[in-house]
Amino acid sequence: MKIAKVIVDVPASTINQTFDYRVPEKFKDMLRVGMRVVVPFGPRKVMGFVVGEAEETEFDRVKDVHDVLDLTPVLTEELLDLGKWLAKNTISFYITALQAMLPQVLRAQYKKELIRLSDGELDEKLESLFAGRDVIPYEEMDGSSVTYRTVQQAIQDGDIAVEYLVKSKETKKYVTMIRPRRDSYLLEEAYHDLSGNARKQRKLLQHFIEAPEPVEKQFLLKKVQTMGSTLKALEDKGLLESYRVEAYRNPYNDDAFAQTRPLELTVEQKAAIQPINQKIADTEHEVFLLHGVTGSGKTEIYLQAIQNVLDKGEEAIVLVPEISLTPQMVKRFKGRFGSNVAVMHSALSAGEKYDEWRRIHRNEVQVVVGARSAIFAPFENLGIIIIDEEHETTYKQEDQPRYHARDVAIQRGKTHHCPVVLGSATPTLESYARGKKGVYQMLTLKKRTNEQAMPEVKIVDMRDELHAGNRTMFSRTLKEKMEECIRKGEQVVLMLNRRGYSTFVMCRDCGHVKECPHCDIALTFHKNSSRLKCHYCSYEEPMPVNCPECESDLIRYFGTGTQKVEEALTQLLPEASIIRMDVDTTRRKGSHEKLLTKFANKEADILLGTQMIAKGLDFENVTLVGVLTADSMLHLPDFRSAEKTFQLLTQVSGRAGRHELSGEVVVQTYTPDHYSIELASTYNYQDFFMQEMNVRKTFQYPPYVFLALLTVSHTNQVKAVQATQKIVQLLMKAVNPGTTVLGPTPSAIPRIKDRYRYQCMVKYKNEPQIREYMEKILDSFSDNIKKDDLQITIDMQPYHLM
């Protein structure tokens, strides 16, 4: 390679292209496409990706590649092409798309330093900042009184410079090993020569006389119950030596998973897996939609299809919704394929993620189970991609590049000529409509594998409870059923649709609601710290005793949070033990798994939680599921709210009666006649689909149209509105007559972190050039974005309209 074509890590529209660099002699034979390099860019050095090579360049003056960060390419050619496709599709920078494919550790953290160049006097504030030193860390400037302008001026005058340090910190884990330096008979001689007082030294020598293999230092010290100094004494005598080896951080102990065998498939399962296996055998791409009720054995179909792929010597990617990757899912895959599985999700440390990624990169595993970003696993021989619970919104990335994992999966499936399987009991309307049209091939499982009936669902109208004088959050029906359940020694799952102790704090005298000073949203009360918190910008303040508006002391909490339900439950059923699962109790690493294991071991009667307990859990002793606030999602300003409610109710109902015992579900609601609640109670997806499609058609929402959402934000409200107005005018001129452009309107949360937010929505059926229009808009505002702190975000497939 003589000339490297590099995409540099500077996310700006003017730089969203490749730059040519000469490859110096020392790197000529080793530099490959897909490696990361450090290159000079203007006055500084930045990281970049080599995305192409050439024999010569059309430019007269070309700088040299300064350094190479990798010995093997971190991105395959397929992933480099995928990056291009991703950037174009989501209207993001190519560099951003490439960075998204790598674990955090490889996105080299730049450290910056300020370097003093002149011997003369500097500005007095700068003098005190440097305090006689020639080089200082850039961060020191942030904490000082020196303004950016002063530093900028000094840089322009040539008095100081900014240096970028582009080496990321040590990313590999090493362990210290100890081994004997002498033969066993010499160790025995030394053992007898040691004085009787050196008991620990003798113990250490005895270990190596009996077992001369190298052993991990920590393990050895623990076994002999001694300190490092004892070891050091023997090292100084030349009897033992220590050395370091690289170790993988394995987040799971593979031996802890009991190995499982493939199960006998039911007639329905056999019919569903047959076409998938056919495509695997023919190495052909096809998208399958596996629509199966909860408990119909979708996972077993995944496992057996993957086995076929592995037998061909190919690889598999399985995506599951985040929630720390439902530990049960990991258990099933590790149980079937053992250490041939890498697991990637957000609860792993950066080091663990990096190690799991390296195991994939080095072809040490054939299966990866992970959340959204695992779709970029660097496999070169993919045989199948599976997306479980395909309706989950966590498959959509909410910041740049704003991709949907399903689209990326289908794109990779085409490249590798392999099937993509989307599984769900409640597929998104878009996917189901594609299945009905024949764009996806539909596979259906109507029965549970154990032939058990779906649990019976009882809807309780909470308005009747109020009229009957029951002011608690538990209906009489639910209370009776919980008591009966606990009496029989069975378990209960209770789901509440939100987090925090109570939703907001309001004064009963004047109606004042305490809001975040930086975001237009009510603060949430957290009882354990007795503080009000904003879930958008993390602002918090103590709970006020008196109303800040009218001084009244009638300030009360409204709404219901998990903590509040837990307290009420303890009063209602003092004999029951409760495990609470919400964002607060599952913050710590591994806590998710611990709580579920406790519940599985019957150490509690009731599992109380937010949406996170609705998915994929399988407990044989759960016979009752209660949904406390079924309609809290119905009233959100989101056209998918009915769909999300139906999905959530169906999913949570599927947690009951999955084994021998039959199950029941009680759904408490103030809108019992809403079709999403009525139809979820009879598991009637078909009718729900028909009814919801009518609504979508009437109001022109997906899947009848495509949506694009532009959000403009600025600290000045007028500037935000004006920019959005201009964008609407530009779009109106460009789009086809049948396309609707709505806006400008304030976002559902009009202000976050002191920035005003306005949006415009495009609804279109056929706009082949929509992405080019959007890029032109970004170009026309590039000066305002750079100089005026205007932010424009474009989402070509919006899921969160808030």
N, C-alpha and C positions, 0 to 999 in steps of 0.2 A: 504494500500500500504506500503510494507516494503522497497523495492528497486525501485528507480525511474531511468528509462533509459532516459538520457538527451542528447540532441544535443546542444553543447555549441556554443556560438556566437564567434567563431574564424574561419574565413573562410580560411582554409588551407587544402591541400589535405591529410596531415597526420592525420588530426583531423576530417575528414568527416565521422564520425561514432558516435555511441552512447557511453556514459560513464555511469557507474553505480554509484549511490549515495545512501547512507542510508537515509531513511526518519525519522527525529527525531520525538519523541512522539507527540510534540505539533502540527505537521502537518499531522500526520497519517490519521486522519479521513477526513481532508479537501482536501488533494492533489489529483488532478485528471489528467488524460492524457489530454494534450492540454493547460495546464497552463504554465506560464513563471515562472522560478525560478532563484535565484541567487545562484551560486555554486562556491566553491573554485576550481581554475584550475591552477595548479602549484602555483606560489607565489601570484597569484592575484585572485580576485573574478570577475566572468563574468556572464552574463545573459545566460539563455538557455531555451529550450522548453522540457517539459516532453513528450516523444513520446511513452513511453511504461512503463509497470510495471512488477515486478517479486517478488516472495516470497523470493528467495535467490540469491546470486551472487557467481560466480566462483573465484572471487578475494579475496585475504587474507585481504588486507587493503582497506577499502572503506571510503571515506570522507562523511560528512553529508551535506545535503542540507542546505544552510545558511539561505535562506529567500524565501518566496513565494510572487510573485508580483501580482497575480490575485486571486480573490475569486471565479470566475467562469472561466471555460476554454475559452481562446480566440480563439482557433481553434477546430473545430469539428473533430471527427475521420476521416470523409470523407476528410476534407481538409489536414489532416496529411498524408493520403495515396496519395492524389493528389500532395502534396509537393514532395513525393518520386518519383512519376511518372514524375513530372516536372523537378526535378533535373537530373534524368536519361536522359530524352528526350533532355534537352537543355545543357547537360554536365556542370552543375553548382553545387555548394555545396548545400546540403540539407538545411543548415541554411539560405542560400540566398533565396531559394525557399520559405521557411516558412516566412521569413521577408517580402517578396513581397506581402504576402496575408494580411498584417496588415496595418492599417493607420499609417502614419508617427509618430504620437504621441506615439504609442505603441512600436516603435523601440527605446527602451530606450536610451537616449543620455548619454553616459558615460562621467562623469567628472573625471578628474584625478588630484591627488594632489601629490606633493613631500613632504615627511616627513623626518625630520632630526632625525637620530637615535643616533648619537654619540655626546658626550660632547666635544670631542677634536676639534682641528683646522681642517677646511676644506680647500680645494683649495681656493685661495683668491677671484677668480671670483665667486665661489659658496657662499663664506661668504657674499659678497656684495649682491648676489641675495637673500639669506635668510634674510639678514638685521636684524638679531636678532630674527626672527620668527622661530617657530618649524615646521609650516606647510605653504606651499605656493601653489597657484593654478598652475597647470602644464603649463598653457598658458603663464605664466610670463617668463618661460624659452625660449619660442619661440621668444619673443621680445628682449632677452638679448644677450650678446656676449658669453655666455657659450656654448660650443660645446656639441653635443650629447655624444661624446667620453668621455668627462670629467665626465658627469653625469653617463654614463655607468660604468666607473671606480669606481666612488664613491659608486654605487650600489653594484658592485662586492666586494668592500672593506667593505661593510656592514655599511657605514656611513649614507647613505640615502636610502629611499625606495619609490616606486611608489604605491599609493593607488588608486584603482578604486572605484568611487562612482556610484552605479548603481540604483539610484532612478531618474526617469524622472520627470521633473518639473510638477507643478500642471496642470492637463489636463482637469479638469472639470470646467464649468463656474458656478459661484454662483451669485445670486442677493440678495440684502438686502430688506427685507420686513418689514413693520411697522404695528403693530396692537395695539388696545387699551388694557390697563392693568386693566381698571375698567369698571363697568357697565355704560350704557348710562346716567342714572340719576346722577351718581357721576361725570361724565364728564361735565354734564350740570351745576352742582353746581360749579365745578372748573372754568367753562367758565364765570360764573357770578362773581366769586371772582377775576378774572384777571383784572388788571387795564386797562383803556381805551386805554393806549399807546401800550399795547401788542397786536396790531391788527393782526399780522401774527400768533401769538400763538392761538388767538381766532379763526382765520380762520381754522387752523389745527384741533382744537378741534371740530369745527362745522362739518368738513368733517366726523369725526368719530361718532359724535352724529347722523348724518343723515345716514351714511353707516358704520356700525361697522366692516365690513369684512377687512381682511388684504389687504394691497395695496403695490405695489412696490415703494420703496423710491424715485427713480428718477422721477417716474410719479407724485408722490404726491408733491415733491418740485416744479416741473414744474407747476402743477395745481394751487398751492397756491402762486407760484412765491416768494419762500423764500429760505433761506440758511439752511445748515445742523445744524448750531448753534441754530436756533429756535427750531428745532426738539429735539436737545440735551437737551435744557432747560426743555421741557415737559417730556423727558425720566428721567431726574434727579428728577423731581417732582413725578415720579412713575405713571404718567398718560398714557404714551405710552411705547412700547418696540420694539426693533428691533431684527430681527433674519435673518439668511441666509438660502436660499434654493438653491438646484441645479437647473439650468435651461439649457434646450437644446438651442444651437445656431441654429435657423432654417434659412437657407440661403434664403428661399422663404416664403413669406407670403401666406399661403394656401387660405386665404379668398379672395385673389386678383384674383383667377382663377375662371372664370365663369364655372359653371358645364355644361357638355355637355351630350347629350344622344347618344346612338348608332345610326348610320345612316343606312338607307336601303341599302343593298349591291346590286351591279349590278350582272348580270348573271355570268360574269367572276370572280368577287370576291367570289361569292358563291361557284363556282367550285373549286376555289383555297383554300378556308378555310375548305372545307368539309374533305379532308384527314388529315389536321392538327387536327381538332376536333376529328376525329376518333381515332388518336393516343393518344390524351389527355384522351379520354374516356377509352381506353384500357390500359392506363399506359404503353405505349411502346415507345422505342427509335427509332427515324428515323431522318435523316437530310434532310430538305426540302430546295431547292433553289427556292426562289420566284423571278422570273425574270419579272419585270414590268416596263413599260416606266415611265418617270417622270410624276407625277400627276395621276398615275393609281389607287391610293388609297391603297397603301401598309400599311400605318399607321393604317387605319381603320381595316384592317385584323388583325394586331398585337393587337389592342385594344380589338377586339371582342374575339380573341383566349385567351387573358389574362383573360377576364371576365369569360370564361369557366373554366379556371384553378382556379381562385379565388373561384368560386362557389363550386369547389371540396375541398376547404380549403387548396389549395396548393399555391406555390409562383412562382414569375416570375422575370427573369433578362432580361433587355433590354439594349443592348450596342448600343451606337451611336458614330460617330466619334467625336473626341475631340472638337475643336473650341468652347470651353466653352459650349459644348452641346447645339448647336442651341437652343436658348431660346424657339423657337416655338415648339420644340419637348417636352420640359419640360412642356410647357403650355398645350399641348394636353393630356399628361399623368396625370398631376395634375387636369386638367379639368374633366377627366373621373373618376379618382380614388381618387381625393382629397388628404387628409393627409395620405392615405395608401401607399404613394409613397416616397421613399427616393431617393435623388439625389446625385451622387458622381462624381465630376470632378475636374480638376486641378486649377480652378480659385477660389475654396473655400479656406478659411483659414484652417490651420491645425486643429484648434478647431472645425470648422464647419464639416470638414470631419470626425473627431472623433465622433462627436455627431450623424451624419447620420449613421455611422457604428454601433454605440451603439443601435440606434433604430432598425436596422436590427437584431443585435445580441440578442436583448431582445424580438424578435418576435412582435414588435410594428407595423411593416409594412409588406406588402406582395409583394410589387413591388419595385424593384430598377432600376432606369434609370441612366446609368453612362457611363464613358469612359472605356477604356481597363481594368483597374484594378478592376472594379466593377464585373468582372467575378468571383472574389473570395468572393463575398458576402456570409456571413456565414449562408445561409439558409439551413434548414435540410429537406425541403419537396418540392424540386423544381418540378414544373409542366411544365415549358416551358422556353427555352432560345432563345432570338431573337437577331440577329446581323443585324442592319440596315446599309445600304451602305457597304456591306461586302467587297467591293473591296478596301476600304480605307487602306493606308499603316500605319495609326496611330494605327491599331490593333496589330502591331508588336512592341514588346518592344525592344529597341536598346541597353540596357545594361543588365547585368546579373540579373535574368535568362532571356535569349533571347527567350521568348515564343511568340506564335501567339495566340491571344484571341480565334480565331476560333477553334484551336486544343484543347484548355482547355475546351471550351464550349462543344465540342463533347465528350470529356472524362467525363465531369460531367453529360452530357445527358445520357451516357451509365449507369453511376452509379445510377442515379435517375430514369431510365427508362422513360425518357421524351423526347418530340420532340425538335429539334434545328432548328430554321428557319433562313436562310441566305437570306437577301433581297437586291436587287440592280437592277438599270436600266442597269448597265454595269458590270456584275460580272467579277471577275478575270478569266483569261483563265483556271487556274487550277480548279476552282469551276465549271465552265461551262462544262469543259471536263468531270468532275466527274458526272455532271448532265446527260450528253449525254450517258455516259456509264452505268447509272443506279446505281452508287454508292450513289448519292444523288437523292431524288425524285424531279423532275422538276415541278414547277407550273408557269404558264405564264399569264401575264396580258398585252394584246396588245393595249388596248384603255385607254384613259384618262376617269376618272369617269364622267366628264361632257360632254363626247363625243366630246370635242373640238379637232380640229386638232392640231397636233404638230406644233410649230411655224416654219415658212419658214426660211431656212438658206441661206444667200447669202455669197459666198466666194469672197473676193476682193484680187486681186493680187497686192501687194504693189510695185512690180517692175514696173508695168504699171504706178502707181501713180508717181514714181520717174521720169520716162521718160516723163510724162506729165508736169513735173516741180513742182509737189506738194511735198515739202520737209517736210511737217508737219507729226505728228504721226497719224493724222486722215485722212482717205480716204475721197474723196468728197462724196461718197455714205453715209458713216456714219455721216458726218457733216450734210448733208441735212436731213437725217432721224431723227437725234437728234433735229434739229431745228423744224421740223414738230411735233415731239412728245411733245416738251415743249410748242409749240403753242397750242396744243390740251389739255394741262394740264395733260398729261400722264407722267409716270416716266421711267427713263433709268437706266439700270445696266451696268457698264463698268468693264470688268475684265482685269487685267494686270498680267502677269505671274511672277512677282518678287517684291522684296521689296527694300527700300532705295531710295535715290534721283536719283542716276544713278549708273550703275554697277561698272565702274572703271574709273580711272583717267590716261590719257595717254598724253605724250608729242608729239605734232604733228611734231616736228623737228627730234627727234632721235628715236621716237617710244617707249621710256622707259615707262613701266607701274609700278605704285607704288604698291609694294607687302608687305605683312605682314612679318616682320623680323623673326617670329617664325614659320610661316606656309607657305607652298608654294601655296599661293592663293592671288589673287588681292584684295586690300582693297576696301571697298564700301564707296562711298561719301554720307554723311548725311547732307543735306543742313541746317536744322534748327540750328545745332550746328557748321556747317562749319568744320566738322571733317571727317577724314577717319577712318573707323572701320573695324576690322576683325570679321566676323560672326562666326568664329570657336573658337578663344581663347580670344575674347574681347579686344585685343590690339587696342589702338587708337592713332592718332596723328593729329595735325592741318593740314588743306589743304595747300600744299606748293604753293608759288607764282611763283617760278621758278623751272625748272626741275632739280632735284638733280644730273642728269648725265651730261647734256650739258648746264645748266644755262639758257636755252631758256625760255622766258615767255609765249610760246605757249602751256601752259599746259591746257588740256580740259577734260570735262567729256564725257564719252561715255556710250551708253545704255540708257534705260529709266526706271525710277523708278516712284512710285505712286506720289511722291511729284512733280516731273517734269510734269507728265501728268496733275495734278491738276492745275499747273500754266498755262500750254498751254490751258486747257479747259476754264479757267477764261478769257483768252484773246479772245478765239474763240467764247464763248457764255457768254458774260458778264452778261446777264440777268438771267443765270441759277444758282441755289444754289446747292452746292456740299457737300456730306458727304464722307470723305475719310476713308476707313477701311483697315488698314494694321497692321503689328506687332507693329509699333510705336504708332498708335492712340488707340490700344486696350490693352495697357500694364496694365492699371489700372483696378482694380476689378470692374466688372459691366459695364465697358465702352462699351463692345461688345453689351450688351443688350440695353443700352441707345441709341447708334447710330442706331440700327435696329428699335427701337421704334420710334425714330424721323422720320426715312424714311417711316415707316408704316403709321405714322400720316400725311404724305405728307408735312413734313416741309422742304423737299429738292426735287429737280428735278432729280438729278443724284447721284447714289451710285457708288463710284469708289473704287475698292479694288483688293486684291490679291486673291489667290485660296480660301481663307476663305469665299468668298461670292458665291462660285459656288455651295454650297451644301445646300439642304434641306430648302432653304428660300421660303416663299410663300407670295407674295404681289399682291393684285388684280389689282393694277393700273400700273404694269410694262408691257409695250408693246414692249420695245426694249432692246435687250441685245447686247453689242458690245464686241468682244474679240480683244484686241489690238495686242498681240504678240502670235499668236496661236502656233508658232513653236519653242518657246525658249526651250521647253523641248525635242524636237526631236533630238537635237544635243548633248545630254548628253551621257557619256559613260555608258549606262545602257540598257540591252536588253529589259527592260520593257518600254522604253521611248515612243514607238508608242502606247502601250496599255494605258499608263498614259495620253497621249495626247487625245486619243479617249475618255477616261472616262471623262476627264475634260471638253472637248468641249460639250459632250452629257449632262453632269450635268448642265453646265452653261446655255446651250440653254433651258433646262427645267425650267429656272426661268421666262421665258416670256410667256405671254398669258395663265395664269393658271386659269383665271376666265372667266368673260363675254367677255372681250376685247380680240381680237386675237393678237398674238405676232409675232415679227420678230427678226431675229438674223443676225448680220453682223460679219463675221470672217475675220480679216485682217491677211494675211500671205505672206511670201516670197517663200513658197513651196506649192502652191495650189494643185499640182498634187500628193502629198503624200497620200497614201491610207487611213491613219488614219484620215486625215482632210476631204478628199472627202467623206468617208463613214459616218463620224460623222455628216456631213451636211445633210445626208438623213436618219439618225438614223438607219443605217443598221448594227445592231450588228452581225447578222448571217454571212454576207459576210466578215465583219471585222474579226470575229472569224476564218473563214476558211483561210483567207489570212495570218493572223498573225500566225496561227498554222503551216502553210507551212514554214514560216520563222524560227519558233522555231525548227521545225523538221530538216530543213537543217543544222542549226548551233548547234543543240543539246542543247536546253535550256528547262526549265520547260514549260509545264507539261510533256515533253517527258523524262526528266531526273530529278533526284534530285540534288540539289547543296549543297555543304558545303564550307564555306569560312573561311580560317584561316588567321588572320592578326597578324603579328609580329612587335613589335615596340621597338626601343632602341634609346638612345641619340647618339650612335655611329653607323654610317651608315653601316660599314663593318660587325659589329656584327649582325645587323638586317638581312643583306643578308645571312651571313653564317648560322644563325639559320634557316632561311626559307629554304635554300638549304638542310639542314640536314633533316628537316621535310618532304620535297618533297621526298627525298631518302627513308626515313622510310615508307612513304605511298605507294610509288611505289612497295616496296617489299611485302606489306601486301594485297593490294586490288586485286579484280578479274581482269582477262584479259580485260573485256569489259569496265572497268572504266578508265576515263581520269583524270590525275593529271596535272594541269597547274601551272607554276610558277618556281622559284620566279619572281614576277613582282612588280614594285613599285605600291602602291595604287594610285587611281585617284588623291588624294591629297597626295603627297609623304611625306609631313612633316606637322605635327600639334603640336603646343606647343613645338617646338624644339625636337620632337621625329621623327625619320625616320620610315616610315611605308612600309612594304613589305607584299605581300599576296600570298597565293596559293589557288587554287580553285579545288575542287573535283567534277566531274560530274559522277554520278553513277545511274544505274537502279536497281541493286540488290546487296546491300552490307549489309546483316543482321548484320554484326559485326562492322559497321563503327564507332559506338559510343565507342565501346571498344578500337578500334585503336586510336581514338582521346584521350581517357583517358590515354592510354599508352604513347602517345607522351607528354602529359602534365606531366606525372610522370617522364619521362626521362629528362625533362628540369627543374624539380622542383628546383634543386640547383641553376641554372642560374636565375630562376624567383626570388628566395629568395635573393641571394647574389648580382646578377649582374644587377638588375633593368630591366630584360628582361620582356616584356609583350606579352602574347599570348592570342588572343581572338578567340573563335570558334563560328561561327554562322551556325547552322544546317539548317537555312531557310532564307538566306540573302535577304533583300529587298533593302537595301542601299548598293550599290557596291562601293560607293565613299570612 
